[in-house]
Amino acid sequence: MVWQASDCLDTRATMTKSELIQQLAENNPHLYQRDVERIVTAIFDEIGAALARGDRVELRGFGAFSVKRRDARAGRNPRTGDSVDVEEKHIPFFKTGKQLRERLNEGL
């Protein structure tokens, strides 16, 4: 049997981390909720740590997390119109995997 996220998660517009943990715990009664919380937190923490190191995290069939660099630039204060220097930034970026993209576009 192949596990899919849709097998254990409600399809809603948004889901918080605590709702994700609750849903996973309900669909896996052999696991304690506190253990599910530790697992989810460990996964999120490791993804965050990898991105902070500049690494890329790929979850096959789901997508890939990476860090993109935005160059320093001259911006404008929208209130006053004055020129403002905006420093270089690093931002998280997510690219969907092929299987996830296909699932999202089924029936369109």
Biopython code that builds the backbone (N, CA, C, O; Angstrom):
import numpy as np
from Bio.PDB.StructureBuilder import StructureBuilder

atoms = [
    (1, "MET", "N", (0.843, -1.180, 0.000)),
    (1, "MET", "CA", (0.000, 0.000, 0.000)),
    (1, "MET", "C", (0.885, 1.238, 0.000)),
    (1, "MET", "O", (1.871, 1.305, 0.734)),
    (2, "VAL", "N", (0.537, 2.198, -0.809)),
    (2, "VAL", "CA", (1.269, 3.454, -0.884)),
    (2, "VAL", "C", (0.537, 4.482, -0.041)),
    (2, "VAL", "O", (-0.664, 4.691, -0.209)),
    (3, "TRP", "N", (1.268, 5.126, 0.871)),
    (3, "TRP", "CA", (0.685, 6.163, 1.717)),
    (3, "TRP", "C", (0.677, 7.474, 0.984)),
    (3, "TRP", "O", (1.659, 7.848, 0.343)),
    (4, "GLN", "N", (-0.445, 8.180, 1.078)),
    (4, "GLN", "CA", (-0.549, 9.513, 0.504)),
    (4, "GLN", "C", (-1.078, 10.450, 1.575)),
    (4, "GLN", "O", (-1.852, 10.052, 2.446)),
    (5, "ALA", "N", (-0.649, 11.694, 1.496)),
    (5, "ALA", "CA", (-1.078, 12.685, 2.482)),
    (5, "ALA", "C", (-2.595, 12.771, 2.547)),
    (5, "ALA", "O", (-3.153, 12.975, 3.625)),
    (6, "SER", "N", (-3.270, 12.619, 1.416)),
    (6, "SER", "CA", (-4.730, 12.739, 1.393)),
    (6, "SER", "C", (-5.401, 11.615, 2.169)),
    (6, "SER", "O", (-6.571, 11.733, 2.535)),
    (7, "ASP", "N", (-4.679, 10.522, 2.428)),
    (7, "ASP", "CA", (-5.254, 9.410, 3.163)),
    (7, "ASP", "C", (-5.508, 9.751, 4.624)),
    (7, "ASP", "O", (-6.336, 9.107, 5.269)),
    (8, "CYS", "N", (-4.807, 10.758, 5.163)),
    (8, "CYS", "CA", (-4.964, 11.038, 6.579)),
    (8, "CYS", "C", (-5.269, 12.492, 6.890)),
    (8, "CYS", "O", (-5.427, 12.845, 8.059)),
    (9, "LEU", "N", (-5.356, 13.335, 5.891)),
    (9, "LEU", "CA", (-5.579, 14.751, 6.152)),
    (9, "LEU", "C", (-6.875, 15.237, 5.521)),
    (9, "LEU", "O", (-7.231, 14.842, 4.411)),
    (10, "ASP", "N", (-7.575, 16.106, 6.254)),
    (10, "ASP", "CA", (-8.752, 16.758, 5.685)),
    (10, "ASP", "C", (-8.301, 17.694, 4.573)),
    (10, "ASP", "O", (-7.186, 18.216, 4.607)),
    (11, "THR", "N", (-9.156, 17.903, 3.599)),
    (11, "THR", "CA", (-8.848, 18.876, 2.559)),
    (11, "THR", "C", (-9.528, 20.176, 2.925)),
    (11, "THR", "O", (-10.736, 20.326, 2.739)),
    (12, "ARG", "N", (-8.752, 21.124, 3.448)),
    (12, "ARG", "CA", (-9.249, 22.426, 3.875)),
    (12, "ARG", "C", (-8.382, 23.506, 3.262)),
    (12, "ARG", "O", (-7.324, 23.235, 2.695)),
    (13, "ALA", "N", (-8.852, 24.733, 3.388)),
    (13, "ALA", "CA", (-8.088, 25.854, 2.845)),
    (13, "ALA", "C", (-6.780, 26.038, 3.607)),
    (13, "ALA", "O", (-5.742, 26.285, 2.993)),
    (14, "THR", "N", (-6.810, 25.923, 4.929)),
    (14, "THR", "CA", (-5.596, 26.062, 5.725)),
    (14, "THR", "C", (-5.582, 25.021, 6.825)),
    (14, "THR", "O", (-6.625, 24.513, 7.238)),
    (15, "MET", "N", (-4.383, 24.713, 7.292)),
    (15, "MET", "CA", (-4.236, 23.791, 8.411)),
    (15, "MET", "C", (-3.044, 24.256, 9.228)),
    (15, "MET", "O", (-1.953, 24.442, 8.690)),
    (16, "THR", "N", (-3.247, 24.442, 10.521)),
    (16, "THR", "CA", (-2.156, 24.841, 11.400)),
    (16, "THR", "C", (-1.348, 23.618, 11.808)),
    (16, "THR", "O", (-1.772, 22.481, 11.598)),
    (17, "LYS", "N", (-0.180, 23.864, 12.393)),
    (17, "LYS", "CA", (0.672, 22.771, 12.843)),
    (17, "LYS", "C", (-0.054, 21.914, 13.876)),
    (17, "LYS", "O", (0.029, 20.687, 13.823)),
    (18, "SER", "N", (-0.761, 22.538, 14.811)),
    (18, "SER", "CA", (-1.471, 21.768, 15.841)),
    (18, "SER", "C", (-2.608, 20.946, 15.226)),
    (18, "SER", "O", (-2.877, 19.835, 15.682)),
    (19, "GLU", "N", (-3.276, 21.476, 14.199)),
    (19, "GLU", "CA", (-4.324, 20.713, 13.520)),
    (19, "GLU", "C", (-3.728, 19.538, 12.752)),
    (19, "GLU", "O", (-4.323, 18.461, 12.704)),
    (20, "LEU", "N", (-2.562, 19.738, 12.153)),
    (20, "LEU", "CA", (-1.869, 18.654, 11.460)),
    (20, "LEU", "C", (-1.524, 17.543, 12.439)),
    (20, "LEU", "O", (-1.749, 16.367, 12.154)),
    (21, "ILE", "N", (-0.979, 17.912, 13.587)),
    (21, "ILE", "CA", (-0.618, 16.932, 14.607)),
    (21, "ILE", "C", (-1.852, 16.178, 15.082)),
    (21, "ILE", "O", (-1.819, 14.953, 15.204)),
    (22, "GLN", "N", (-2.927, 16.887, 15.348)),
    (22, "GLN", "CA", (-4.171, 16.263, 15.805)),
    (22, "GLN", "C", (-4.696, 15.280, 14.766)),
    (22, "GLN", "O", (-5.080, 14.162, 15.109)),
    (23, "GLN", "N", (-4.715, 15.687, 13.503)),
    (23, "GLN", "CA", (-5.224, 14.829, 12.424)),
    (23, "GLN", "C", (-4.357, 13.578, 12.271)),
    (23, "GLN", "O", (-4.886, 12.476, 12.120)),
    (24, "LEU", "N", (-3.042, 13.737, 12.309)),
    (24, "LEU", "CA", (-2.151, 12.583, 12.198)),
    (24, "LEU", "C", (-2.333, 11.633, 13.377)),
    (24, "LEU", "O", (-2.330, 10.415, 13.198)),
    (25, "ALA", "N", (-2.491, 12.182, 14.580)),
    (25, "ALA", "CA", (-2.689, 11.350, 15.769)),
    (25, "ALA", "C", (-4.006, 10.569, 15.677)),
    (25, "ALA", "O", (-4.064, 9.394, 16.041)),
    (26, "GLU", "N", (-5.056, 11.227, 15.190)),
    (26, "GLU", "CA", (-6.351, 10.552, 15.048)),
    (26, "GLU", "C", (-6.293, 9.428, 14.023)),
    (26, "GLU", "O", (-6.931, 8.391, 14.202)),
    (27, "ASN", "N", (-5.535, 9.626, 12.955)),
    (27, "ASN", "CA", (-5.454, 8.620, 11.900)),
    (27, "ASN", "C", (-4.397, 7.555, 12.158)),
    (27, "ASN", "O", (-4.259, 6.609, 11.382)),
    (28, "ASN", "N", (-3.657, 7.709, 13.240)),
    (28, "ASN", "CA", (-2.645, 6.726, 13.634)),
    (28, "ASN", "C", (-2.802, 6.443, 15.128)),
    (28, "ASN", "O", (-1.961, 6.853, 15.928)),
    (29, "PRO", "N", (-3.877, 5.742, 15.507)),
    (29, "PRO", "CA", (-4.168, 5.545, 16.928)),
    (29, "PRO", "C", (-3.102, 4.752, 17.678)),
    (29, "PRO", "O", (-3.079, 4.770, 18.908)),
    (30, "HIS", "N", (-2.226, 4.062, 16.966)),
    (30, "HIS", "CA", (-1.148, 3.321, 17.623)),
    (30, "HIS", "C", (-0.033, 4.255, 18.109)),
    (30, "HIS", "O", (0.872, 3.812, 18.816)),
    (31, "LEU", "N", (-0.085, 5.538, 17.740)),
    (31, "LEU", "CA", (0.911, 6.522, 18.176)),
    (31, "LEU", "C", (0.280, 7.485, 19.174)),
    (31, "LEU", "O", (-0.873, 7.892, 19.028)),
    (32, "TYR", "N", (1.058, 7.837, 20.187)),
    (32, "TYR", "CA", (0.610, 8.856, 21.128)),
    (32, "TYR", "C", (0.701, 10.224, 20.460)),
    (32, "TYR", "O", (1.573, 10.459, 19.623)),
    (33, "GLN", "N", (-0.213, 11.128, 20.839)),
    (33, "GLN", "CA", (-0.203, 12.460, 20.248)),
    (33, "GLN", "C", (1.112, 13.177, 20.534)),
    (33, "GLN", "O", (1.619, 13.898, 19.675)),
    (34, "ARG", "N", (1.670, 12.990, 21.725)),
    (34, "ARG", "CA", (2.939, 13.656, 22.060)),
    (34, "ARG", "C", (4.078, 13.166, 21.158)),
    (34, "ARG", "O", (4.985, 13.930, 20.828)),
    (35, "ASP", "N", (4.026, 11.881, 20.757)),
    (35, "ASP", "CA", (5.044, 11.354, 19.851)),
    (35, "ASP", "C", (4.870, 11.928, 18.449)),
    (35, "ASP", "O", (5.850, 12.255, 17.781)),
    (36, "VAL", "N", (3.623, 12.049, 18.006)),
    (36, "VAL", "CA", (3.348, 12.657, 16.700)),
    (36, "VAL", "C", (3.848, 14.096, 16.704)),
    (36, "VAL", "O", (4.435, 14.552, 15.723)),
    (37, "GLU", "N", (3.619, 14.816, 17.804)),
    (37, "GLU", "CA", (4.086, 16.203, 17.915)),
    (37, "GLU", "C", (5.605, 16.277, 17.829)),
    (37, "GLU", "O", (6.145, 17.159, 17.161)),
    (38, "ARG", "N", (6.293, 15.368, 18.492)),
    (38, "ARG", "CA", (7.764, 15.338, 18.426)),
    (38, "ARG", "C", (8.250, 15.059, 17.006)),
    (38, "ARG", "O", (9.212, 15.672, 16.542)),
    (39, "ILE", "N", (7.591, 14.146, 16.329)),
    (39, "ILE", "CA", (7.981, 13.796, 14.959)),
    (39, "ILE", "C", (7.805, 14.991, 14.026)),
    (39, "ILE", "O", (8.720, 15.342, 13.281)),
    (40, "VAL", "N", (6.628, 15.614, 14.070)),
    (40, "VAL", "CA", (6.339, 16.761, 13.199)),
    (40, "VAL", "C", (7.311, 17.905, 13.504)),
    (40, "VAL", "O", (7.858, 18.521, 12.589)),
    (41, "THR", "N", (7.522, 18.181, 14.780)),
    (41, "THR", "CA", (8.440, 19.253, 15.173)),
    (41, "THR", "C", (9.861, 18.946, 14.709)),
    (41, "THR", "O", (10.560, 19.841, 14.232)),
    (42, "ALA", "N", (10.294, 17.706, 14.840)),
    (42, "ALA", "CA", (11.641, 17.324, 14.405)),
    (42, "ALA", "C", (11.806, 17.517, 12.898)),
    (42, "ALA", "O", (12.848, 17.988, 12.443)),
    (43, "ILE", "N", (10.790, 17.159, 12.131)),
    (43, "ILE", "CA", (10.857, 17.320, 10.677)),
    (43, "ILE", "C", (10.955, 18.794, 10.316)),
    (43, "ILE", "O", (11.815, 19.185, 9.527)),
    (44, "PHE", "N", (10.075, 19.618, 10.890)),
    (44, "PHE", "CA", (10.102, 21.051, 10.593)),
    (44, "PHE", "C", (11.410, 21.692, 11.036)),
    (44, "PHE", "O", (11.969, 22.526, 10.324)),
    (45, "ASP", "N", (11.903, 21.301, 12.222)),
    (45, "ASP", "CA", (13.167, 21.853, 12.720)),
    (45, "ASP", "C", (14.332, 21.495, 11.809)),
    (45, "ASP", "O", (15.205, 22.326, 11.556)),
    (46, "GLU", "N", (14.349, 20.269, 11.320)),
    (46, "GLU", "CA", (15.444, 19.839, 10.452)),
    (46, "GLU", "C", (15.389, 20.539, 9.102)),
    (46, "GLU", "O", (16.430, 20.899, 8.553)),
    (47, "ILE", "N", (14.198, 20.737, 8.560)),
    (47, "ILE", "CA", (14.071, 21.487, 7.304)),
    (47, "ILE", "C", (14.580, 22.907, 7.514)),
    (47, "ILE", "O", (15.330, 23.422, 6.685)),
    (48, "GLY", "N", (14.180, 23.544, 8.613)),
    (48, "GLY", "CA", (14.633, 24.902, 8.919)),
    (48, "GLY", "C", (16.142, 24.975, 9.109)),
    (48, "GLY", "O", (16.781, 25.908, 8.624)),
    (49, "ALA", "N", (16.718, 24.000, 9.811)),
    (49, "ALA", "CA", (18.168, 23.985, 10.043)),
    (49, "ALA", "C", (18.923, 23.799, 8.727)),
    (49, "ALA", "O", (19.948, 24.441, 8.501)),
    (50, "ALA", "N", (18.420, 22.928, 7.870)),
    (50, "ALA", "CA", (19.068, 22.697, 6.580)),
    (50, "ALA", "C", (19.041, 23.968, 5.728)),
    (50, "ALA", "O", (20.039, 24.320, 5.099)),
    (51, "LEU", "N", (17.905, 24.649, 5.709)),
    (51, "LEU", "CA", (17.807, 25.888, 4.942)),
    (51, "LEU", "C", (18.730, 26.960, 5.517)),
    (51, "LEU", "O", (19.327, 27.729, 4.763)),
    (52, "ALA", "N", (18.854, 27.019, 6.840)),
    (52, "ALA", "CA", (19.746, 27.991, 7.484)),
    (52, "ALA", "C", (21.207, 27.734, 7.101)),
    (52, "ALA", "O", (22.007, 28.667, 7.029)),
    (53, "ARG", "N", (21.551, 26.464, 6.857)),
    (53, "ARG", "CA", (22.912, 26.111, 6.410)),
    (53, "ARG", "C", (23.102, 26.373, 4.920)),
    (53, "ARG", "O", (24.218, 26.299, 4.405)),
    (54, "GLY", "N", (22.007, 26.678, 4.235)),
    (54, "GLY", "CA", (22.077, 26.903, 2.795)),
    (54, "GLY", "C", (21.854, 25.649, 1.983)),
    (54, "GLY", "O", (22.054, 25.649, 0.768)),
    (55, "ASP", "N", (21.440, 24.571, 2.643)),
    (55, "ASP", "CA", (21.181, 23.309, 1.953)),
    (55, "ASP", "C", (19.806, 23.321, 1.296)),
    (55, "ASP", "O", (18.968, 24.172, 1.594)),
    (56, "ARG", "N", (19.591, 22.382, 0.416)),
    (56, "ARG", "CA", (18.312, 22.189, -0.260)),
    (56, "ARG", "C", (17.689, 20.925, 0.317)),
    (56, "ARG", "O", (18.395, 19.941, 0.536)),
    (57, "VAL", "N", (16.383, 20.930, 0.568)),
    (57, "VAL", "CA", (15.680, 19.771, 1.106)),
    (57, "VAL", "C", (14.667, 19.309, 0.073)),
    (57, "VAL", "O", (13.755, 20.052, -0.292)),
    (58, "GLU", "N", (14.832, 18.081, -0.394)),
    (58, "GLU", "CA", (13.933, 17.539, -1.418)),
    (58, "GLU", "C", (13.132, 16.386, -0.852)),
    (58, "GLU", "O", (13.692, 15.433, -0.311)),
    (59, "LEU", "N", (11.817, 16.478, -0.980)),
    (59, "LEU", "CA", (10.916, 15.406, -0.585)),
    (59, "LEU", "C", (10.286, 14.884, -1.874)),
    (59, "LEU", "O", (9.357, 15.490, -2.409)),
    (60, "ARG", "N", (10.791, 13.773, -2.363)),
    (60, "ARG", "CA", (10.376, 13.243, -3.667)),
    (60, "ARG", "C", (8.870, 13.131, -3.777)),
    (60, "ARG", "O", (8.212, 12.607, -2.878)),
    (61, "GLY", "N", (8.328, 13.618, -4.868)),
    (61, "GLY", "CA", (6.898, 13.571, -5.122)),
    (61, "GLY", "C", (6.138, 14.718, -4.472)),
    (61, "GLY", "O", (4.992, 14.984, -4.835)),
    (62, "PHE", "N", (6.761, 15.400, -3.514)),
    (62, "PHE", "CA", (6.105, 16.509, -2.824)),
    (62, "PHE", "C", (6.666, 17.838, -3.284)),
    (62, "PHE", "O", (5.924, 18.709, -3.737)),
    (63, "GLY", "N", (7.989, 17.996, -3.169)),
    (63, "GLY", "CA", (8.601, 19.247, -3.594)),
    (63, "GLY", "C", (9.966, 19.443, -2.965)),
    (63, "GLY", "O", (10.483, 18.569, -2.269)),
    (64, "ALA", "N", (10.533, 20.601, -3.225)),
    (64, "ALA", "CA", (11.875, 20.909, -2.731)),
    (64, "ALA", "C", (11.891, 22.301, -2.104)),
    (64, "ALA", "O", (11.342, 23.258, -2.651)),
    (65, "PHE", "N", (12.533, 22.383, -0.946)),
    (65, "PHE", "CA", (12.737, 23.647, -0.257)),
    (65, "PHE", "C", (14.160, 24.100, -0.533)),
    (65, "PHE", "O", (15.089, 23.294, -0.482)),
    (66, "SER", "N", (14.338, 25.374, -0.823)),
    (66, "SER", "CA", (15.671, 25.917, -1.038)),
    (66, "SER", "C", (15.684, 27.371, -0.582)),
    (66, "SER", "O", (14.660, 27.919, -0.174)),
    (67, "VAL", "N", (16.857, 27.981, -0.659)),
    (67, "VAL", "CA", (17.007, 29.377, -0.265)),
    (67, "VAL", "C", (17.401, 30.173, -1.498)),
    (67, "VAL", "O", (18.327, 29.804, -2.221)),
    (68, "LYS", "N", (16.699, 31.255, -1.727)),
    (68, "LYS", "CA", (17.037, 32.156, -2.837)),
    (68, "LYS", "C", (17.606, 33.444, -2.263)),
    (68, "LYS", "O", (17.215, 33.891, -1.185)),
    (69, "ARG", "N", (18.526, 34.023, -2.998)),
    (69, "ARG", "CA", (19.178, 35.262, -2.583)),
    (69, "ARG", "C", (18.592, 36.428, -3.361)),
    (69, "ARG", "O", (18.482, 36.384, -4.586)),
    (70, "ARG", "N", (18.223, 37.456, -2.640)),
    (70, "ARG", "CA", (17.761, 38.691, -3.288)),
    (70, "ARG", "C", (18.843, 39.745, -3.094)),
    (70, "ARG", "O", (19.258, 40.020, -1.968)),
    (71, "ASP", "N", (19.291, 40.326, -4.184)),
    (71, "ASP", "CA", (20.344, 41.340, -4.138)),
    (71, "ASP", "C", (19.872, 42.597, -3.416)),
    (71, "ASP", "O", (18.677, 42.880, -3.328)),
    (72, "ALA", "N", (20.840, 43.334, -2.908)),
    (72, "ALA", "CA", (20.542, 44.646, -2.325)),
    (72, "ALA", "C", (20.024, 45.546, -3.452)),
    (72, "ALA", "O", (20.411, 45.404, -4.612)),
    (73, "ARG", "N", (19.149, 46.465, -3.081)),
    (73, "ARG", "CA", (18.570, 47.336, -4.099)),
    (73, "ARG", "C", (18.127, 48.645, -3.461)),
    (73, "ARG", "O", (18.080, 48.779, -2.238)),
    (74, "ALA", "N", (17.810, 49.588, -4.305)),
    (74, "ALA", "CA", (17.241, 50.850, -3.834)),
    (74, "ALA", "C", (15.733, 50.722, -3.931)),
    (74, "ALA", "O", (15.192, 50.423, -4.995)),
    (75, "GLY", "N", (15.053, 50.952, -2.804)),
    (75, "GLY", "CA", (13.603, 50.880, -2.770)),
    (75, "GLY", "C", (13.019, 52.245, -2.466)),
    (75, "GLY", "O", (13.742, 53.235, -2.363)),
    (76, "ARG", "N", (11.725, 52.287, -2.325)),
    (76, "ARG", "CA", (11.040, 53.550, -2.028)),
    (76, "ARG", "C", (10.148, 53.358, -0.803)),
    (76, "ARG", "O", (9.482, 52.334, -0.653)),
    (77, "ASN", "N", (10.151, 54.356, 0.058)),
    (77, "ASN", "CA", (9.220, 54.390, 1.171)),
    (77, "ASN", "C", (7.870, 54.785, 0.579)),
    (77, "ASN", "O", (7.742, 55.886, 0.043)),
    (78, "PRO", "N", (6.859, 53.919, 0.661)),
    (78, "PRO", "CA", (5.582, 54.231, 0.019)),
    (78, "PRO", "C", (4.868, 55.440, 0.643)),
    (78, "PRO", "O", (4.064, 56.098, -0.018)),
    (79, "ARG", "N", (5.158, 55.719, 1.886)),
    (79, "ARG", "CA", (4.492, 56.821, 2.559)),
    (79, "ARG", "C", (5.064, 58.170, 2.150)),
    (79, "ARG", "O", (4.327, 59.123, 1.897)),
    (80, "THR", "N", (6.418, 58.234, 2.088)),
    (80, "THR", "CA", (7.061, 59.528, 1.812)),
    (80, "THR", "C", (7.607, 59.640, 0.403)),
    (80, "THR", "O", (7.835, 60.742, -0.096)),
    (81, "GLY", "N", (7.818, 58.487, -0.248)),
    (81, "GLY", "CA", (8.407, 58.506, -1.580)),
    (81, "GLY", "C", (9.921, 58.604, -1.559)),
    (81, "GLY", "O", (10.552, 58.614, -2.617)),
    (82, "ASP", "N", (10.525, 58.677, -0.363)),
    (82, "ASP", "CA", (11.983, 58.772, -0.246)),
    (82, "ASP", "C", (12.639, 57.462, -0.669)),
    (82, "ASP", "O", (12.054, 56.389, -0.520)),
    (83, "SER", "N", (13.841, 57.556, -1.189)),
    (83, "SER", "CA", (14.626, 56.397, -1.568)),
    (83, "SER", "C", (15.176, 55.730, -0.303)),
    (83, "SER", "O", (15.644, 56.405, 0.613)),
    (84, "VAL", "N", (15.111, 54.392, -0.268)),
    (84, "VAL", "CA", (15.574, 53.618, 0.888)),
    (84, "VAL", "C", (16.455, 52.490, 0.382)),
    (84, "VAL", "O", (16.116, 51.822, -0.595)),
    (85, "ASP", "N", (17.588, 52.276, 1.044)),
    (85, "ASP", "CA", (18.456, 51.151, 0.688)),
    (85, "ASP", "C", (17.920, 49.881, 1.338)),
    (85, "ASP", "O", (17.732, 49.831, 2.554)),
    (86, "VAL", "N", (17.676, 48.854, 0.522)),
    (86, "VAL", "CA", (17.206, 47.562, 1.009)),
    (86, "VAL", "C", (18.380, 46.597, 0.926)),
    (86, "VAL", "O", (18.965, 46.404, -0.140)),
    (87, "GLU", "N", (18.720, 45.992, 2.065)),
    (87, "GLU", "CA", (19.866, 45.089, 2.122)),
    (87, "GLU", "C", (19.582, 43.776, 1.390)),
    (87, "GLU", "O", (18.434, 43.444, 1.093)),
    (88, "GLU", "N", (20.654, 43.044, 1.111)),
    (88, "GLU", "CA", (20.544, 41.707, 0.525)),
    (88, "GLU", "C", (19.749, 40.832, 1.488)),
    (88, "GLU", "O", (19.874, 40.958, 2.706)),
    (89, "LYS", "N", (18.926, 39.939, 0.926)),
    (89, "LYS", "CA", (18.109, 39.035, 1.736)),
    (89, "LYS", "C", (18.228, 37.617, 1.219)),
    (89, "LYS", "O", (18.525, 37.382, 0.048)),
    (90, "HIS", "N", (17.992, 36.683, 2.112)),
    (90, "HIS", "CA", (17.856, 35.280, 1.746)),
    (90, "HIS", "C", (16.438, 34.876, 2.121)),
    (90, "HIS", "O", (16.006, 35.079, 3.255)),
    (91, "ILE", "N", (15.717, 34.303, 1.160)),
    (91, "ILE", "CA", (14.323, 33.946, 1.403)),
    (91, "ILE", "C", (14.103, 32.461, 1.119)),
    (91, "ILE", "O", (14.738, 31.901, 0.226)),
    (92, "PRO", "N", (13.199, 31.816, 1.880)),
    (92, "PRO", "CA", (12.891, 30.415, 1.593)),
    (92, "PRO", "C", (12.054, 30.330, 0.317)),
    (92, "PRO", "O", (11.251, 31.214, 0.018)),
    (93, "PHE", "N", (12.264, 29.251, -0.420)),
    (93, "PHE", "CA", (11.559, 29.047, -1.682)),
    (93, "PHE", "C", (11.115, 27.598, -1.733)),
    (93, "PHE", "O", (11.865, 26.705, -1.339)),
    (94, "PHE", "N", (9.892, 27.351, -2.220)),
    (94, "PHE", "CA", (9.370, 25.995, -2.362)),
    (94, "PHE", "C", (8.943, 25.767, -3.795)),
    (94, "PHE", "O", (8.210, 26.568, -4.374)),
    (95, "LYS", "N", (9.410, 24.668, -4.360)),
    (95, "LYS", "CA", (9.009, 24.282, -5.711)),
    (95, "LYS", "C", (8.307, 22.934, -5.606)),
    (95, "LYS", "O", (8.868, 21.973, -5.079)),
    (96, "THR", "N", (7.073, 22.868, -6.113)),
    (96, "THR", "CA", (6.314, 21.622, -6.017)),
    (96, "THR", "C", (6.930, 20.529, -6.870)),
    (96, "THR", "O", (7.548, 20.793, -7.901)),
    (97, "GLY", "N", (6.748, 19.303, -6.420)),
    (97, "GLY", "CA", (7.187, 18.144, -7.177)),
    (97, "GLY", "C", (6.161, 17.786, -8.238)),
    (97, "GLY", "O", (5.019, 18.244, -8.190)),
    (98, "LYS", "N", (6.566, 16.980, -9.181)),
    (98, "LYS", "CA", (5.699, 16.623, -10.301)),
    (98, "LYS", "C", (4.419, 15.919, -9.835)),
    (98, "LYS", "O", (3.328, 16.244, -10.305)),
    (99, "GLN", "N", (4.548, 14.951, -8.908)),
    (99, "GLN", "CA", (3.368, 14.214, -8.449)),
    (99, "GLN", "C", (2.385, 15.133, -7.726)),
    (99, "GLN", "O", (1.177, 15.015, -7.931)),
    (100, "LEU", "N", (2.871, 16.034, -6.895)),
    (100, "LEU", "CA", (1.993, 16.962, -6.194)),
    (100, "LEU", "C", (1.312, 17.901, -7.184)),
    (100, "LEU", "O", (0.113, 18.155, -7.078)),
    (101, "ARG", "N", (2.064, 18.406, -8.128)),
    (101, "ARG", "CA", (1.509, 19.308, -9.139)),
    (101, "ARG", "C", (0.414, 18.610, -9.946)),
    (101, "ARG", "O", (-0.624, 19.206, -10.236)),
    (102, "GLU", "N", (0.647, 17.353, -10.305)),
    (102, "GLU", "CA", (-0.363, 16.596, -11.059)),
    (102, "GLU", "C", (-1.619, 16.363, -10.232)),
    (102, "GLU", "O", (-2.730, 16.455, -10.752)),
    (103, "ARG", "N", (-1.450, 16.060, -8.935)),
    (103, "ARG", "CA", (-2.621, 15.850, -8.046)),
    (103, "ARG", "C", (-3.424, 17.123, -7.906)),
    (103, "ARG", "O", (-4.654, 17.083, -7.891)),
    (104, "LEU", "N", (-2.743, 18.257, -7.803)),
    (104, "LEU", "CA", (-3.440, 19.525, -7.646)),
    (104, "LEU", "C", (-4.224, 19.904, -8.900)),
    (104, "LEU", "O", (-5.226, 20.615, -8.820)),
    (105, "ASN", "N", (-3.769, 19.429, -10.051)),
    (105, "ASN", "CA", (-4.389, 19.805, -11.313)),
    (105, "ASN", "C", (-5.335, 18.730, -11.867)),
    (105, "ASN", "O", (-5.831, 18.858, -12.987)),
    (106, "GLU", "N", (-5.583, 17.674, -11.087)),
    (106, "GLU", "CA", (-6.537, 16.645, -11.519)),
    (106, "GLU", "C", (-7.929, 17.263, -11.609)),
    (106, "GLU", "O", (-8.329, 18.019, -10.724)),
    (107, "GLY", "N", (-8.634, 16.962, -12.621)),
    (107, "GLY", "CA", (-10.017, 17.397, -12.738)),
    (107, "GLY", "C", (-10.215, 18.839, -13.135)),
    (107, "GLY", "O", (-11.348, 19.320, -13.154)),
    (108, "LEU", "N", (-9.132, 19.552, -13.454)),
    (108, "LEU", "CA", (-9.306, 20.939, -13.900)),
    (108, "LEU", "C", (-9.627, 21.011, -15.359)),
    (108, "LEU", "O", (-9.804, 22.103, -15.899)),
]
sb = StructureBuilder()
sb.init_structure("model")
sb.init_model(0)
sb.init_chain("A")
sb.init_seg("    ")
for serial, (resi, resn, name, xyz) in enumerate(atoms, 1):
    if name == "N":
        sb.init_residue(resn, " ", resi, " ")
    sb.init_atom(name, np.array(xyz, "f"), 0.0, 1.0, " ", f" {name:<3s}", serial, name[0])
structure = sb.get_structure()
